[in-house]
Amino acid sequence: MSSCDHWRQHTGSVVSWECESTAKELHSSEVRSYGTAAARTLLDADEALLRHLTDIRHAVLDQLPQDDTADPRWQCQAQNIMRLSEGFCAFCERLEENCTSLSRWLCQEPMAGVRGIYLVGDARGVRDAYIKYFSCFTNVVVLGGFEFLSRKMSSVWKKNKELQRLVSDVQKSGSRASVCLHQLFHERIQKQISQYALVLTQLFDDEVCHLGVSGAAGSRQAEECQEVGSALKELVGLQHYVSQVLDEANSTKVLWQFTGQKLTDLFRTPARRLQEDSKQVPISASLGRSAYDRVLLFDDLLLLLQGSDVCSYNLTTLWAEAIVEETCDRRCIRVTSPEDDLILVAERAEHEVVWQWKLDQAIRQCLSGHRDFPLWGKETDNKKQSLVSRFAEYTFRNLGRFKNATYQGQWTCGRLHGKGTLSWEDGRNYTGDFKDHQEHGFGVFVIPCHGGEAHDCYKCHWKRGQMQGYGICEYGNNLTYRGFFLDNARHGFGVLEKSRGEKATFRYVGHWENNKKSGYGVLEDYDSGQRYIGMWQDNQRHGHGVVVTQSGLCYQGCFVNNKLTGVGTLLSDDDSAFEGEFTEELQLRGKGKMVLPNGYSIEGVFSSTFGDGLQTTGVLMTADSDRSAKDVQHLQLGIGTLTTETRWVGIYGPLEEYLRSGSADLSEEAFLGFHVESSRAMKKQLSGAPEGTGSEEYLVFSGRTSSDVPVKNSDFIQDLQQVTEVEQLEVYLKKAFQSSVHPLGKLVRFLTMAFQATYSGMGANKHLLRMAQEEVKGHATKIFHIVRAHLSESFVMAAEDKDTGCGLSCYALVLPLILPHFCPELFMLYMLNHERDNGLYWQGIVHLGLLSDTKLLEFLDVQKHLWPLTDLHLTASKRYSLVKDQCFLSAIKCLQNISMTANPQLKLTTLLRTLEEIEKSVAWVLNRDYKLPMDDLLPLLVYVVSRAKIQHLGAEIHLIRDMMDPSGTGGLYDFLLTALESCYEHIQKDEIRRGRVPD
């Protein structure tokens, strides 16, 4: 680039900078010129107004009397007059601040912009100051405060020359003193708004005329022009607002002047304003058979007048809607309140339109808590919505069960709808969900009792005003109920208990019908130490049942009206048994047969009374005593009389209703419990995908992320229908059973609660094992049918095809997943039932544990070529005969895992792996593959069992046998279980447990 080009570029930059700088200076000087003119005009006007207001303060407000207790009318007016005085002084202070601000602006540097003028930069503040003052002023106007002051202070003000001067400036011929005071306190202030508007109008015109400057100066000028325009808009709106509020105040004052004193005393307040009067815009009202010819609309009330009859309605609980009367095809307005429906009828259509619009605007502004600016603002969609649904408070006067109750909450079209609180004068209180004027959804209802010293608290789901679904009720007498309701009564499955430490403590877990125990249930009486398991009717034991006591006695029989009748069975903890007739108090009396612990039996007539012991006349039989004793030990109660079909139907009922309900949210909460926020709580529990894992592994079904597992049953059913593999279904069900917010998980928790109430504590009796075992299988069967009913037909057909699928059954699919929930109580029953055998087994284990490996192998007749001793590394001081716990270690460790799971299939798999480990050890010894024949397997298996030292092995074996899939009978697993059972029985033999083993 040549030096000439450099010079041109540099010169151009300098010229451009100089032009822009010149433009900024010109803009500043122009702003300064017309901005200064506007500021000086404003300053002059404000200073003149401030002087005028200062004179009024000295002449009027400073002369106001102090509190005059002798004049009751002064007490009525004083508060509002004092507020006017305070508002007047505050306005003067604001005016003085404005003058100071303008003076400071005029003294600033030339670059100061018009936004520094308070009327532009703080237009909203100016507006609020005027609104606040005129609110105080109009409150005094409505109450006739200036008329009162003119009479009250007439003698004082006649001597006040300054006041006379001020009044003469505004007084017209014939004007009263009150009118002059009215004008003094608002006329000049109102005119000041017009003066402001003129100044800003001129300033805005000047700003517009000078638009067009480019660059930063032009942008700044455009912003200032926009700010001036916004401020001007605020002032124009303020002009209209002040005019409207003055008109409202004057019309309201006139209304009270020509209205009866009684009505005035009831409804006149300083802040209440008349919005419309049927005398000005004709309309009439009807309420039922009553007609009202005068209708007054205030900013917070609707009044209906007919002679001395007055009806008032708060606008916060009114809904207005234009309708057409069917009888005469005439348009009218239906006004709905919580208790009444009014009809407003206008002779002319334009009058009906005016009233409809005025009602809507008044209601909306009343709900918002402030007036529109301008006074009648433009309606938006949000404002329309607030007219339909809103939050409000209302006290019912006549409406049935709501009489004298106060409701605070959400409404829709005059009906309780949404969340709210309903409180009665007698202390009753309901807080929760409403729908169409009724309790509907979740709610808490508190009722005082016992003279108000205690309360009944119902935390329940409600439907159409009545408790329905799951709930928790805490009564004032220390009773607590957790369960289901129907039509305000305990109905279905539920738990009623009285806390311990109180008198007559008990716990009932079972079914209810119309607030009474009915159907299958379990009652535990802590005072008597008895638990009844059986059928109920009308709060009494009625039907087949079993009674278990703390002392170990078990009764079984048929009850009628709470009394045992007919033939029953008695079992004691010493394995004696009685079958025969009982008294109502469960005492032996009548014909029967008793089997003693040694197997002897007595058949005859029995009687027993307190203090006299047992008397009998009969025949003693000693034949076949061993068999009789063994039969008593393994006798099971409840079989055939308390069938699984009759038990816990109330638990499955709500689930079936829930599944039939579609995806109704209320049904979901009523079954699952309180306030299931959304599907996400269950999604997190069911998904549980750890970081860094592919989400597909933790999906319920393909195509969904781990956070998309649903809780609504429509999604739950849809997910089941999308299953394509059995393994996929197993994963889903496992997570569902573990989730407290999944329908299946909730069901399993109810079933577990009922199972624990029946078979834990006093119910842990060996004679109830078969009953508990059948109950668990019954649950697995019912749940399997529920799940299977919602699977796709194609999947079910493929899974049940023996050639292509792995099969579907409750034993393979459901039972292994729910068994862990019942296993603690169920396994305890197995332990009790096999306590004697297990004691013999453990004696054998202890004695075999004293032997070294070689002596034990030799004692068990294990062939020596199968002994795994060649890999042992012995020290010089050790011999093979002293080696202990060193053979078949892998098999022993594997077998010990059989107690680590409740799943019967996994236990069988553990047993199979134990066999494989034994064969692997033998194969290593023989240096070739070797399948053990039965003659070789049993001794080796006995060795592994004796070294594994599994406690309660008999309970483990019989649990597996009873809960395994019947389709496996006769197969490999059945063979291995039989072999393990043979080992268990072999260890119990006398020659082993009594120590008859070689030295």
MOJO-V511140 format. One record per residue. SS is DSSP state (alpha for helix, beta for strand, coil for the rest). PSI is psi in whole degrees, 0 to 359 (none if undefined). D_FIRST is the distance of its C-alpha to the first C-alpha in Angstrom with 1 decimal. Layout:
SS:PSI:D_FIRST, SS:PSI:D_FIRST
This chain:
coil:136:0.0, coil:164:3.8, alpha:330:6.7, alpha:318:8.2, alpha:318:6.3, alpha:318:7.0, alpha:318:10.4, alpha:317:11.0, alpha:315:10.7, alpha:317:12.8, alpha:319:15.1, alpha:319:15.7, alpha:317:16.6, alpha:316:18.9, alpha:317:20.5, alpha:316:21.1, alpha:320:22.7, alpha:322:24.8, alpha:316:26.0, alpha:319:27.1, alpha:320:28.7, alpha:319:30.4, alpha:320:31.7, alpha:320:33.1, alpha:319:34.9, alpha:318:36.2, alpha:318:37.4, alpha:320:39.1, alpha:322:40.8, alpha:316:42.0, alpha:318:43.2, alpha:321:44.8, alpha:302:46.6, alpha:336:48.2, alpha:320:48.5, alpha:320:50.3, alpha:316:52.6, alpha:318:53.5, alpha:319:54.1, alpha:321:56.3, alpha:315:58.3, alpha:318:58.8, alpha:317:59.7, alpha:315:62.3, alpha:318:63.8, alpha:319:64.0, alpha:322:65.5, alpha:317:68.1, alpha:321:69.0, alpha:320:69.2, alpha:318:71.6, alpha:316:73.7, alpha:328:73.8, alpha:320:74.7, alpha:318:77.6, alpha:320:78.8, alpha:315:78.7, alpha:322:80.8, alpha:331:83.2, coil:301:83.7, alpha:324:82.4, alpha:345:83.6, alpha:359:87.1, coil:142:87.4, coil:158:90.5, coil:186:90.4, coil:120:91.9, coil:93:95.1, coil:342:97.2, coil:341:100.1, coil:108:98.3, alpha:332:97.5, alpha:328:95.4, alpha:322:93.1, alpha:324:92.7, alpha:321:91.5, alpha:340:89.0, alpha:316:87.9, alpha:315:85.4, alpha:326:83.3, alpha:321:83.7, alpha:323:82.5, alpha:323:79.5, alpha:319:78.7, alpha:315:79.0, alpha:317:76.6, alpha:323:74.1, alpha:315:74.4, alpha:320:73.6, alpha:323:70.7, alpha:320:69.3, alpha:319:69.6, alpha:320:67.8, alpha:321:65.0, alpha:321:64.9, alpha:321:64.8, alpha:322:61.8, alpha:319:60.0, alpha:317:60.6, alpha:319:59.3, alpha:318:56.2, alpha:319:55.5, alpha:318:56.0, alpha:322:53.6, alpha:320:51.0, alpha:337:51.4, coil:1:50.7, coil:174:47.5, coil:163:43.9, coil:339:42.4, coil:355:40.2, coil:137:43.4, coil:172:43.8, alpha:343:46.9, alpha:346:47.5, alpha:345:48.9, coil:128:51.8, alpha:329:54.5, alpha:338:55.5, alpha:312:52.1, alpha:335:51.3, coil:49:54.9, alpha:323:56.4, alpha:322:58.2, alpha:319:59.9, alpha:316:61.0, alpha:314:62.5, alpha:323:64.3, alpha:317:65.8, alpha:319:67.3, alpha:318:68.6, alpha:318:70.2, alpha:313:71.9, alpha:339:73.2, alpha:315:74.6, alpha:319:76.8, alpha:312:77.7, alpha:333:78.7, alpha:321:80.8, alpha:322:82.9, alpha:314:83.1, alpha:321:84.5, coil:1:87.2, coil:34:88.2, alpha:325:87.1, alpha:325:86.7, alpha:318:90.2, alpha:316:91.5, alpha:320:89.7, alpha:326:90.9, alpha:319:94.5, alpha:320:94.1, coil:13:92.5, alpha:317:94.2, alpha:327:96.4, alpha:316:93.6, alpha:341:91.0, coil:334:93.4, coil:355:93.3, coil:101:89.5, alpha:325:88.3, alpha:319:84.6, alpha:319:85.1, alpha:323:87.1, alpha:316:84.2, alpha:320:81.7, alpha:323:84.1, alpha:334:84.7, alpha:331:81.0, alpha:350:81.2, coil:135:84.9, coil:167:86.0, coil:128:89.5, coil:1:91.7, coil:139:89.1, coil:166:90.6, alpha:324:89.4, alpha:323:88.0, alpha:321:85.9, alpha:317:84.5, alpha:318:83.7, alpha:316:82.0, alpha:322:79.8, alpha:320:79.1, coil:0:77.6, coil:337:75.3, alpha:309:74.8, alpha:324:72.3, alpha:320:70.5, alpha:320:70.2, alpha:332:69.0, alpha:327:66.3, alpha:318:64.7, alpha:322:64.5, alpha:317:63.0, alpha:316:60.3, alpha:321:59.6, alpha:317:59.3, alpha:315:56.8, alpha:330:54.6, alpha:315:54.9, alpha:320:53.5, alpha:320:50.8, alpha:318:49.9, alpha:319:49.7, alpha:320:47.4, alpha:317:45.1, alpha:320:45.0, alpha:332:44.4, coil:10:41.2, coil:154:39.7, coil:350:36.5, coil:133:34.0, coil:170:31.0, alpha:199:29.5, alpha:324:31.5, alpha:319:33.7, alpha:320:34.7, alpha:319:35.6, alpha:320:37.7, alpha:323:39.4, alpha:321:40.4, alpha:318:41.9, alpha:321:43.9, alpha:319:45.1, alpha:321:46.3, alpha:319:48.0, alpha:318:49.8, alpha:319:50.9, alpha:318:52.3, alpha:320:54.2, alpha:320:55.6, alpha:320:56.8, alpha:318:58.6, alpha:321:60.3, alpha:318:61.4, alpha:324:62.9, alpha:323:64.5, alpha:311:66.2, alpha:319:67.7, alpha:312:68.7, alpha:319:70.5, alpha:318:72.3, alpha:318:73.4, alpha:328:74.7, alpha:319:76.6, alpha:317:78.2, alpha:315:79.1, alpha:317:80.6, alpha:317:82.7, alpha:325:83.9, alpha:319:84.8, alpha:316:86.7, alpha:320:88.6, alpha:312:89.5, alpha:332:91.1, alpha:328:92.9, coil:20:94.8, coil:151:95.3, coil:152:98.3, alpha:323:98.3, alpha:314:98.8, alpha:322:95.8, alpha:315:93.7, alpha:327:94.7, alpha:319:93.9, alpha:350:90.5, coil:122:89.0, coil:159:86.2, coil:322:83.5, coil:352:80.6, coil:133:82.3, coil:141:81.2, beta:129:82.8, beta:323:80.5, beta:149:83.0, beta:133:86.6, coil:346:88.8, coil:333:90.3, coil:314:86.9, coil:98:85.9, coil:133:89.2, coil:152:89.6, beta:162:92.5, beta:148:92.7, beta:139:95.2, beta:101:95.8, coil:239:98.3, coil:357:101.4, beta:142:100.3, beta:146:98.5, beta:127:96.5, coil:354:95.9, beta:126:93.5, beta:126:90.1, beta:126:87.8, beta:117:84.3, beta:177:82.8, coil:355:79.5, coil:354:81.4, beta:155:84.8, beta:121:86.5, beta:136:90.0, beta:128:92.8, beta:137:95.7, beta:98:99.1, coil:234:101.7, coil:358:101.9, beta:126:100.4, beta:133:96.8, beta:132:94.4, beta:144:91.0, beta:130:88.1, beta:134:85.1, alpha:337:81.9, alpha:339:80.4, alpha:41:82.9, coil:143:83.1, beta:126:81.5, beta:135:81.6, beta:130:81.4, beta:129:82.1, beta:174:84.8, beta:123:87.2, beta:130:90.9, coil:329:92.7, coil:321:96.0, coil:9:94.7, coil:44:91.2, beta:138:89.9, beta:140:86.6, beta:180:87.0, beta:125:85.3, beta:122:86.5, beta:118:85.9, beta:130:86.4, coil:170:87.4, coil:334:88.4, coil:341:92.0, coil:156:92.2, beta:116:90.9, beta:151:90.8, beta:120:90.5, beta:126:89.1, beta:127:90.1, coil:144:88.8, coil:330:90.4, coil:143:87.2, alpha:323:84.1, alpha:329:81.7, alpha:321:83.7, alpha:321:83.4, alpha:318:79.6, alpha:313:79.4, alpha:320:81.5, alpha:316:79.7, alpha:315:76.3, alpha:319:77.7, alpha:313:79.3, alpha:315:76.2, alpha:318:74.0, alpha:318:76.7, alpha:315:77.2, alpha:316:73.5, alpha:326:72.9, alpha:320:76.0, alpha:323:74.8, alpha:338:71.3, coil:3:73.0, coil:159:71.0, coil:154:70.8, coil:157:67.9, coil:114:65.3, coil:172:65.8, coil:317:69.4, coil:94:69.7, coil:174:66.5, coil:133:65.2, coil:137:66.8, coil:172:64.7, alpha:322:65.7, alpha:322:66.1, alpha:321:68.4, alpha:319:70.5, alpha:323:70.8, alpha:336:72.1, alpha:335:74.9, alpha:305:76.1, beta:135:75.7, beta:171:75.8, beta:127:77.0, beta:168:79.9, beta:141:83.2, beta:142:86.6, beta:120:90.3, coil:142:92.7, coil:318:95.9, coil:357:98.0, coil:91:96.3, alpha:236:98.8, alpha:348:97.8, alpha:2:94.8, coil:132:97.0, coil:11:96.0, coil:146:93.1, beta:127:89.6, beta:134:86.6, beta:112:83.1, beta:207:80.5, beta:145:78.9, beta:157:80.4, beta:115:79.8, coil:47:81.5, coil:4:84.3, beta:145:85.1, beta:119:84.5, beta:110:81.7, beta:210:79.5, beta:141:79.8, beta:180:82.0, beta:131:84.9, beta:121:88.4, beta:133:90.8, coil:162:94.5, coil:331:96.6, coil:5:98.8, coil:353:96.0, coil:146:95.0, beta:130:91.3, beta:129:89.2, beta:121:85.5, beta:214:83.7, beta:145:82.8, beta:155:84.4, beta:123:84.4, coil:50:86.1, coil:18:88.1, beta:154:89.3, beta:126:88.5, beta:111:86.5, beta:211:84.4, beta:138:84.5, beta:158:86.2, beta:121:88.1, beta:123:91.4, beta:129:93.3, beta:122:96.9, beta:147:98.9, beta:170:102.3, coil:47:105.1, coil:23:105.0, coil:359:101.2, coil:340:101.4, beta:172:99.7, beta:147:97.6, beta:127:97.4, beta:118:93.7, beta:113:92.8, beta:93:89.3, beta:174:89.5, beta:144:88.0, beta:150:89.4, beta:119:89.8, coil:46:91.0, coil:3:92.3, beta:151:94.1, beta:128:93.4, beta:129:92.5, beta:198:90.8, beta:143:90.2, beta:166:90.8, beta:125:91.9, beta:125:94.6, beta:112:95.6, coil:158:99.0, coil:343:100.4, coil:24:103.4, coil:16:101.1, beta:146:101.0, beta:132:97.7, beta:131:97.1, beta:115:94.2, beta:205:94.3, beta:151:94.3, beta:158:95.6, beta:121:96.8, coil:51:97.7, coil:9:97.8, beta:149:100.1, beta:124:99.7, beta:124:99.6, beta:208:98.5, beta:138:97.6, beta:163:97.5, beta:121:98.3, beta:126:100.5, beta:153:101.3, beta:130:102.7, coil:146:101.1, coil:154:103.2, coil:343:105.0, coil:171:106.3, coil:146:109.8, coil:52:110.3, coil:142:106.9, beta:172:106.1, beta:121:103.3, beta:127:103.5, beta:114:101.0, beta:208:101.8, beta:150:102.1, beta:154:102.8, beta:115:104.1, coil:50:104.3, coil:10:104.0, beta:147:106.7, beta:126:106.7, beta:132:107.3, beta:207:106.8, beta:135:105.8, beta:167:105.0, beta:122:105.5, beta:126:107.0, beta:118:107.1, beta:108:109.5, coil:331:108.7, coil:315:111.9, coil:347:114.3, coil:36:112.2, beta:150:112.2, beta:125:109.7, beta:129:110.6, beta:110:108.8, beta:207:109.8, beta:150:110.3, beta:157:110.5, beta:125:111.7, coil:48:111.7, coil:14:110.8, beta:150:113.7, beta:123:113.9, beta:111:115.2, beta:193:115.3, beta:141:114.7, beta:167:113.4, beta:134:113.2, beta:126:113.8, beta:135:112.5, beta:164:113.6, coil:332:112.3, coil:356:115.5, coil:0:114.6, coil:145:117.0, beta:128:115.9, beta:143:117.7, beta:132:117.2, beta:195:119.0, beta:127:118.9, beta:143:118.5, beta:119:119.9, coil:48:118.9, coil:9:117.8, beta:138:121.0, beta:129:121.5, beta:157:124.1, beta:205:125.8, beta:136:125.3, beta:180:122.5, beta:136:121.3, beta:128:121.0, beta:138:119.3, coil:168:119.3, coil:348:117.1, coil:16:120.0, coil:25:120.0, coil:155:123.1, beta:150:123.1, beta:135:125.2, beta:117:125.3, beta:211:127.6, beta:145:128.2, beta:161:126.7, coil:175:127.3, coil:335:124.8, coil:17:123.9, coil:32:123.2, coil:144:126.5, beta:125:128.4, beta:118:131.4, beta:193:133.2, beta:145:133.2, beta:180:130.7, beta:131:129.9, beta:132:128.6, beta:123:127.1, coil:166:127.2, coil:331:124.6, coil:2:127.0, coil:347:127.2, coil:151:130.7, beta:150:131.0, beta:127:133.3, beta:123:134.0, beta:217:136.1, beta:133:136.0, beta:153:133.9, beta:147:133.8, beta:135:131.9, beta:155:132.1, coil:126:130.4, coil:343:132.4, coil:356:134.8, beta:201:132.4, beta:129:132.7, beta:143:136.0, beta:150:136.6, beta:114:139.4, beta:201:138.6, beta:130:138.5, beta:128:136.7, beta:132:135.3, coil:352:134.1, coil:142:133.6, coil:41:130.0, alpha:323:128.8, alpha:316:125.7, alpha:320:124.4, alpha:317:125.0, alpha:319:123.2, alpha:323:120.2, alpha:320:120.1, alpha:319:120.0, alpha:323:117.2, coil:15:115.0, coil:133:116.1, coil:137:113.2, coil:159:113.3, coil:358:111.7, coil:127:111.8, coil:336:112.9, coil:318:113.3, coil:81:109.8, coil:156:107.8, alpha:334:104.0, alpha:334:103.8, alpha:353:105.3, coil:136:103.1, coil:33:99.9, alpha:334:99.5, alpha:342:98.1, alpha:321:95.0, alpha:335:94.2, alpha:309:94.9, alpha:326:91.8, alpha:316:89.6, alpha:321:91.1, alpha:320:90.6, alpha:317:87.0, alpha:331:86.3, alpha:343:87.9, coil:357:85.9, coil:226:82.6, coil:35:79.6, coil:127:81.1, alpha:321:79.5, alpha:317:82.8, alpha:324:84.8, alpha:311:82.2, alpha:323:82.5, alpha:330:86.3, alpha:315:86.7, alpha:336:83.9, coil:201:84.4, coil:130:82.6, coil:65:79.1, coil:106:77.4, coil:311:73.9, coil:189:72.4, coil:344:72.3, alpha:327:69.9, alpha:317:72.5, alpha:328:74.4, alpha:317:71.3, alpha:319:70.3, alpha:322:73.9, alpha:326:74.2, alpha:294:70.8, coil:30:70.4, coil:121:67.8, coil:161:66.7, coil:141:63.0, coil:2:61.6, coil:149:64.3, coil:133:63.7, alpha:334:64.8, alpha:331:66.7, alpha:336:69.4, alpha:7:70.1, coil:149:69.9, coil:311:73.0, coil:162:72.1, coil:152:69.1, coil:357:66.2, coil:146:66.4, coil:170:64.7, alpha:342:66.8, alpha:10:66.5, alpha:15:67.9, coil:125:71.5, coil:166:73.5, coil:331:76.4, coil:143:77.5, alpha:339:80.2, alpha:319:78.6, alpha:322:75.8, alpha:314:78.4, alpha:319:80.4, alpha:319:77.2, alpha:318:76.3, alpha:325:79.7, alpha:346:79.5, coil:2:76.3, coil:138:77.9, coil:344:77.8, coil:149:79.1, alpha:319:82.0, alpha:323:79.9, alpha:318:77.4, alpha:321:80.2, alpha:319:81.7, alpha:316:78.4, alpha:312:78.1, alpha:323:81.8, alpha:315:81.5, alpha:325:78.7, alpha:317:80.3, alpha:334:83.6, alpha:351:81.8, coil:132:79.9, coil:349:81.6, coil:13:79.6, coil:143:80.4, alpha:317:83.6, alpha:323:85.0, alpha:319:84.2, alpha:319:85.8, alpha:313:88.9, alpha:325:89.2, alpha:320:89.1, alpha:315:91.9, alpha:320:93.9, alpha:318:93.3, alpha:315:94.5, alpha:321:97.7, alpha:317:98.3, alpha:321:98.0, alpha:333:100.3, alpha:316:102.9, alpha:5:102.9, coil:167:101.7, alpha:235:103.9, alpha:333:107.4, alpha:355:106.4, coil:78:105.7, coil:134:109.0, alpha:336:109.6, alpha:357:111.7, alpha:7:108.7, alpha:310:106.6, alpha:323:107.3, alpha:316:106.6, alpha:319:103.2, alpha:316:102.4, alpha:326:103.2, alpha:316:101.1, alpha:316:97.9, alpha:322:98.5, alpha:319:99.1, alpha:316:95.8, alpha:320:94.0, alpha:315:95.7, alpha:316:94.9, alpha:321:91.2, alpha:317:91.0, alpha:324:92.3, alpha:314:89.9, alpha:315:86.9, alpha:327:88.3, alpha:340:88.8, coil:8:85.1, coil:156:83.9, coil:146:83.0, alpha:323:85.9, alpha:319:84.0, alpha:316:83.2, alpha:317:86.8, alpha:320:88.2, alpha:320:85.9, alpha:330:86.7, coil:359:90.4, coil:117:90.6, coil:334:92.2, coil:325:90.6, coil:338:87.0, coil:172:86.8, coil:358:87.8, coil:149:90.0, coil:130:89.9, coil:159:92.6, alpha:331:92.9, alpha:325:93.9, alpha:330:90.8, alpha:313:88.2, coil:312:89.3, alpha:315:92.1, alpha:336:90.0, alpha:327:87.3, alpha:342:89.6, alpha:322:92.2, alpha:332:90.3, alpha:330:90.6, alpha:351:94.4, alpha:320:94.9, alpha:311:95.8, alpha:320:98.8, alpha:317:99.7, alpha:327:99.7, alpha:320:101.8, alpha:320:104.4, alpha:319:104.3, alpha:317:104.8, alpha:322:107.8, alpha:333:109.3, coil:25:109.2, alpha:317:109.8, alpha:312:113.2, alpha:322:111.9, alpha:329:108.8, alpha:318:111.0, alpha:318:113.0, alpha:318:109.8, alpha:329:108.4, alpha:318:111.6, alpha:320:111.2, alpha:317:107.6, alpha:316:108.6, alpha:321:111.4, alpha:334:109.3, coil:348:106.7, coil:343:109.1, coil:150:109.2, coil:170:107.0, alpha:315:105.0, alpha:319:107.5, alpha:325:110.6, alpha:319:109.0, alpha:321:108.0, alpha:318:111.5, alpha:325:113.1, coil:6:111.2, coil:36:112.3, coil:129:108.8, coil:137:109.3, alpha:332:108.3, alpha:352:106.1, alpha:358:103.8, coil:126:103.5, coil:70:99.9, coil:349:100.8, coil:337:99.5, coil:2:96.0, coil:135:97.3, coil:103:96.5, coil:146:99.6, coil:172:100.1, coil:330:103.2, coil:1:104.9, coil:145:104.3, coil:161:106.2, alpha:326:105.6, alpha:345:108.5, alpha:355:106.6, coil:136:103.3, coil:139:102.5, coil:43:99.7, coil:354:97.9, coil:143:98.7, coil:43:96.8, alpha:319:94.3, alpha:321:91.7, alpha:321:94.3, alpha:313:95.5, alpha:323:92.1, alpha:315:91.4, alpha:328:94.7, alpha:339:94.1, alpha:355:91.1, alpha:337:93.6, alpha:1:93.9, coil:357:90.2, coil:155:89.9, coil:353:91.9, coil:116:90.9, alpha:323:94.0, alpha:321:92.0, alpha:327:89.9, alpha:317:93.2, alpha:321:94.5, alpha:321:91.3, alpha:320:91.7, alpha:320:95.3, alpha:319:94.1, alpha:327:91.5, alpha:315:94.3, alpha:317:96.4, alpha:322:93.4, alpha:322:93.0, alpha:312:96.7, alpha:327:96.6, alpha:319:93.5, alpha:319:95.3, alpha:318:98.4, alpha:325:96.3, alpha:321:94.8, alpha:317:98.3, alpha:349:99.6, coil:35:96.4, coil:160:96.5, coil:140:96.0, coil:123:99.0, coil:119:100.0, coil:128:102.5, coil:167:105.7, alpha:322:107.2, alpha:327:109.8, alpha:330:107.0, alpha:314:104.5, alpha:312:106.8, alpha:319:107.7, alpha:321:104.0, alpha:323:103.0, alpha:319:105.7, alpha:312:104.3, alpha:318:100.7, alpha:317:102.0, alpha:325:104.1, alpha:335:101.2, alpha:331:98.7, coil:55:101.0, coil:120:99.7, coil:148:101.4, coil:42:102.8, alpha:325:102.5, alpha:319:105.2, alpha:320:103.2, alpha:314:100.1, alpha:313:102.2, alpha:331:103.8, alpha:316:100.6, alpha:314:99.0, alpha:317:102.1, alpha:330:102.3, alpha:357:98.6, coil:160:97.6, coil:122:96.9, alpha:337:100.3, alpha:344:98.7, alpha:359:98.5, coil:130:102.3, coil:356:103.8, coil:194:100.5, alpha:316:99.0, alpha:320:98.1, alpha:319:101.6, alpha:315:103.0, alpha:321:100.9, alpha:322:101.9, alpha:320:105.5, alpha:319:105.2, alpha:322:103.7, alpha:323:106.4, alpha:320:109.0, alpha:316:107.5, alpha:315:107.6, alpha:326:111.3, alpha:321:112.2, alpha:338:110.9, coil:352:113.2, coil:154:116.3, alpha:318:119.0, alpha:341:118.8, alpha:308:115.2, alpha:343:115.0, coil:8:118.3, coil:18:117.0, coil:70:119.2, coil:156:116.8, coil:150:117.5, coil:none:117.2
